[in-house]
Amino acid sequence: MMDFSDPRKPLRILMAACVPRRREGGVASVIYHFGLELERRGHSVTYIFQDDLLNSKSVGRRFSEVVFAHRLNLYIAKNRRNFSLVNLHAPAGFLYGLRRRWFGSRKYPPYVMMLHGLEERRVHVMRREARKGRAWNFALKNRLWHRLYIFPRYRWAIRTADGAHSNCRDVWNLLQLNYNLDADRVAYTPSGVEARFFVPRRYENKGPLKLLYTGTWLDQRGIYYLRDALKNLVTKIPSLTMTFAGCGCPSKVIQDFFGPTLASTVDVIPTLPSERVHELFAAHDVFLFPSLVEGLPTVLLEAMASGMPVITTETCGMPDVVSNDFNGLLILPANAPAIEEAVTRLSESPELRQRLGRAAQECMTRYTWERSAIRLEELFRHVIASEGRTPK
């Protein structure tokens, strides 16, 4: 009999999420990085992504997550003896969690949930944005759909988990306060930064200020307020440019959103290979990420590691890593004048850009995938030991 709670014994871990199998960013990138570090520590890791269980032509987008959760549940049940623990990104684990509750948890490997953002906060924020006409999909019908279909899956994914981890203190706290998960079963595992992002940077004025945003094109990313701010900034800062990269949508969608007035200011790079992201950071002066609701975006850490001065919002996971006026600028969410003021400050002072950028780079040396993977391994072993397991 092998005791998987023994720190000398390797674990057999399944990591799964209903996202495409791509390393460029987002949840899949986080899973791959954790998996790589766990493998370096002697464990074996099996990955399952959307592409492995779903045929996009036969499953509609609206119900794809439920179909994925169902097939993942069946896969784990069939292969339960092959894993000492499963780590499932919410809400993909809700059906498996219910299976363990209904049919006996001892029959199946323990379930640890990964969660990067709270649906409660997204609803809180986007309901207010919908009242302003600044939300694409949060009318009454969408809110009812969320309450009856989306949120219950998250709720049961959390309530049936044996443990949980998140890259955001905001989520880490609420899992304990709202879902009664004990502190020893909830781990804070912030994303790490690869060494390639730590490059020297020069901060002197070398031409027009170049702003950068990277990430999916979503209404919750504060893009309406960014547009309002840019309309004023282009009159203050001659030849200012704003690049949007890796947004996952056609360039025309973004160009149309900003309109002809900002056509010469906005540049769009629809897709960007992950191995070239550090080059993009090096080519720009300021990272601007005015999101209204997040977990802790890895791209923010990568930008800071590159020595970029960052402007981001004081919400969700951003204050976990950014201290205002020390290693970046924190601004109020949903506030175009705050964006405008922060960009203006940085445009007028290479010294401020240098001070913030160098402090950001120094702070990011503490954020490694290895450190977070060690904490994750500790959580896995604690969950297994709590069940008194000695699997074969």
LINQUIZI-V365579 format. One record per pair of residues at least 12 apart in sequence whose C-alpha atoms are under 6 Angstrom apart, sorted by the first residue. I is the first residue (numbers start at 0). J is the second residue. D is the distance in Angstrom with one decimal. If there is no record, write none. Layout:
# LINQUIZI-V365579
i=I j=J d=D
i=I j=J d=D
This chain:
# LINQUIZI-V365579
i=0 j=391 d=4.9
i=1 j=389 d=5.5
i=1 j=390 d=5.7
i=1 j=391 d=5.4
i=2 j=389 d=4.4
i=4 j=380 d=4.8
i=4 j=383 d=5.8
i=4 j=384 d=5.0
i=9 j=41 d=5.8
i=9 j=42 d=4.8
i=10 j=42 d=5.0
i=10 j=83 d=6.0
i=11 j=43 d=5.0
i=11 j=82 d=4.9
i=11 j=83 d=5.2
i=12 j=44 d=4.8
i=12 j=82 d=5.7
i=12 j=84 d=5.3
i=12 j=85 d=5.7
i=13 j=44 d=5.8
i=13 j=45 d=4.8
i=13 j=85 d=4.6
i=13 j=86 d=5.9
i=14 j=46 d=5.1
i=14 j=86 d=4.8
i=14 j=87 d=5.8
i=15 j=46 d=5.8
i=15 j=47 d=4.6
i=15 j=48 d=5.8
i=15 j=87 d=5.0
i=16 j=48 d=5.3
i=16 j=88 d=4.9
i=17 j=48 d=5.6
i=17 j=49 d=4.7
i=18 j=48 d=5.8
i=18 j=49 d=5.1
i=19 j=49 d=5.2
i=19 j=50 d=6.0
i=20 j=48 d=5.6
i=23 j=273 d=4.6
i=33 j=372 d=5.8
i=36 j=369 d=5.9
i=68 j=91 d=4.8
i=72 j=95 d=4.8
i=79 j=107 d=5.8
i=83 j=108 d=5.6
i=84 j=108 d=5.0
i=84 j=109 d=5.1
i=85 j=110 d=5.1
i=86 j=111 d=4.8
i=86 j=112 d=5.6
i=87 j=112 d=5.1
i=87 j=113 d=5.9
i=88 j=112 d=5.7
i=88 j=113 d=4.5
i=89 j=114 d=5.7
i=89 j=156 d=6.0
i=90 j=152 d=5.7
i=90 j=153 d=4.8
i=90 j=156 d=5.4
i=92 j=156 d=5.4
i=93 j=152 d=6.0
i=93 j=155 d=5.3
i=93 j=156 d=3.8
i=96 j=159 d=4.8
i=110 j=160 d=5.5
i=110 j=161 d=5.5
i=111 j=160 d=5.7
i=111 j=161 d=5.6
i=111 j=162 d=4.7
i=111 j=163 d=5.2
i=112 j=163 d=4.5
i=113 j=163 d=5.8
i=113 j=164 d=5.2
i=113 j=165 d=6.0
i=114 j=165 d=5.2
i=115 j=165 d=5.4
i=115 j=294 d=4.9
i=116 j=294 d=4.6
i=134 j=218 d=5.8
i=162 j=184 d=4.6
i=162 j=185 d=5.9
i=163 j=185 d=4.9
i=164 j=185 d=5.4
i=164 j=186 d=4.6
i=164 j=187 d=5.8
i=165 j=187 d=5.3
i=165 j=188 d=5.6
i=166 j=187 d=5.7
i=166 j=188 d=4.8
i=166 j=189 d=3.9
i=167 j=294 d=5.5
i=167 j=295 d=5.5
i=167 j=316 d=4.8
i=169 j=315 d=5.6
i=188 j=371 d=5.0
i=191 j=366 d=4.7
i=191 j=367 d=4.0
i=191 j=368 d=4.2
i=192 j=301 d=5.9
i=192 j=367 d=5.6
i=196 j=277 d=5.5
i=196 j=304 d=5.8
i=196 j=305 d=5.1
i=197 j=304 d=5.3
i=197 j=305 d=5.0
i=198 j=305 d=5.7
i=202 j=349 d=5.7
i=202 j=353 d=5.6
i=203 j=349 d=5.5
i=207 j=238 d=5.5
i=207 j=239 d=5.5
i=208 j=239 d=5.2
i=209 j=240 d=5.0
i=209 j=283 d=5.1
i=209 j=284 d=5.2
i=210 j=241 d=4.6
i=210 j=285 d=4.9
i=210 j=286 d=5.9
i=211 j=241 d=5.7
i=211 j=242 d=4.8
i=211 j=286 d=4.9
i=211 j=287 d=5.8
i=212 j=243 d=5.0
i=212 j=287 d=5.5
i=213 j=243 d=5.7
i=213 j=244 d=4.7
i=213 j=245 d=5.8
i=214 j=245 d=5.5
i=214 j=246 d=5.2
i=215 j=246 d=4.1
i=215 j=247 d=5.8
i=216 j=246 d=4.9
i=219 j=291 d=5.5
i=220 j=290 d=3.8
i=220 j=291 d=5.5
i=221 j=289 d=5.3
i=221 j=290 d=4.8
i=221 j=291 d=5.6
i=224 j=335 d=4.6
i=227 j=335 d=5.9
i=228 j=335 d=5.0
i=228 j=339 d=5.2
i=240 j=264 d=4.6
i=241 j=264 d=6.0
i=241 j=265 d=5.0
i=242 j=265 d=5.9
i=242 j=266 d=4.7
i=242 j=267 d=5.7
i=243 j=267 d=4.9
i=244 j=267 d=5.9
i=244 j=268 d=4.5
i=244 j=269 d=5.7
i=245 j=269 d=5.0
i=245 j=270 d=4.4
i=245 j=271 d=5.5
i=246 j=269 d=5.6
i=247 j=269 d=5.9
i=250 j=267 d=5.7
i=285 j=307 d=5.8
i=285 j=308 d=5.4
i=285 j=309 d=5.8
i=286 j=309 d=4.7
i=287 j=309 d=6.0
i=287 j=310 d=4.9
i=288 j=311 d=4.9
i=289 j=311 d=4.9
i=289 j=312 d=5.3
i=291 j=332 d=5.6
i=293 j=315 d=5.8
i=294 j=315 d=5.9
i=294 j=316 d=5.2
i=295 j=316 d=4.5
i=303 j=359 d=5.0
i=303 j=360 d=5.4
i=304 j=360 d=4.3
i=304 j=363 d=5.4
i=306 j=356 d=4.4
i=306 j=357 d=5.5
i=306 j=360 d=4.9
i=307 j=356 d=4.8
i=308 j=327 d=5.7
i=308 j=352 d=5.5
i=308 j=355 d=5.4
i=308 j=356 d=4.4
i=309 j=327 d=5.0
i=310 j=328 d=4.8
i=311 j=329 d=5.3
i=312 j=329 d=5.2
i=312 j=330 d=4.8
i=312 j=331 d=5.6
i=312 j=332 d=5.3
i=313 j=329 d=5.3
i=313 j=330 d=5.7
i=313 j=331 d=5.8
i=325 j=355 d=5.9
i=326 j=355 d=4.4
i=326 j=358 d=4.9
i=326 j=359 d=4.5
i=327 j=355 d=5.4
